[in-house]
């Protein structure tokens, strides 16, 4: 699955996100989400920042630009990180393409 950088991706309504201590965990609340029933998915700090950046109307390219400015990093490098994480989350049905 290839991530369209001009598209908007949103968290699935079948996933609950929780911060527990220093971990950010995605919890599927419906079958067919995640790779196994009742599987928890832990995001690293980068994944957490990207997850929190998913919003209606906010394209991947917009998120990459915003994070590149905020963290003084290459927009291309940030975009690649976003695409990698979103690809994995899309495979697990934890996000969906809006529209």
Phi, psi and omega in degrees: 000129179256138180275128177275114184291344179264007180258165176255132176242140183232152176298144176293146175288349181265015180231135175249133179257134181223140173258120180235114187056240180263004183258145175246116190242136174258128184241114176292135179246010177218151178291153181089359177249133186085175183269346177217156177299140176061025180278136173267146180235120183262130177261143172282182183300319178297314179299321179298314180298318180294314179304314180293337181276350179287124183206151177307132177082355182261107180287160178303316181297324178291318178297317180299316180297315181298314181290325178297319178292317183295321185254009178050055182231168178293130179299322179296316179296316178297316180299319178296319177299315180299313181299320179297313181292316180294325177300313180296315180294325178293318177300326182272003181061028179269346173225166174217156177282129181283137176086000000 
